[in-house]
Amino acid sequence: MRTFIFLLAFLGLLQSTVVYSEDKPEPKFKPYPSKKSGESKEEDASTKSSGSSSSKGSVLSNKPFGVEPNLSLKHRPPTSGNEPLLKLDSKLKPLTEPVYENDRLTFYDCQGVLGRWFQELITAEMNYFNELVELPMVNGQACVVGIGTTKSLTAGRINVQLYASTRQMNDCVRDDRCPIFRSVSLIPKTDNVYRSYFLSDLNRKLISQQCVTSKGKLHPDTTCYTVD
């Protein structure tokens, strides 16, 4: 019942989207890069929002960590579009068939589930964070949407997972071998929906968590669950 009420509340906030969240426990490694004061600055709103967008801007126009990655900042992704963030039916399920299922998650190909503009946006922002922590880039093609099953600790929740290759995606999704893991969760807020990024590299004992608001403001080294 609580899950049903929670999903209905979020549906009223964002029409055809639901909450995204990590289903895997987060390794307790020291966050990197280290948090610095006064680094998060609001982006100047220079792009008009259109369609059913809930994203007003992108963090890519900022330099919150005092560095300027060479590759990711060359990309200027759209921050809105005519498509919704997610294409779901009246029961908050994707309109496409699953590509893989296990006890905890049902996986769908991102194509046909995510709005194309939104997939491009989160791919570009993920690459910005990839450069900051020196992880390989992603092109957005090896991408799955995972929905928590009734046996999951987070039933009904959705996360978008991005990989550097199809092989790495299959290793993680099918075999649960994820030395490098990247995902983005959508967190509903009173003023819109925030993007919560999670990146980890177990071999380097590295974890990075970043929150981007709907207006493109970055809150470094934290999840969007902790941001008002």
Order of alpha helices (4+ residues) and beta strands (2+ residues): alpha-beta-beta-alpha-beta-beta-alpha-beta-beta-beta-beta
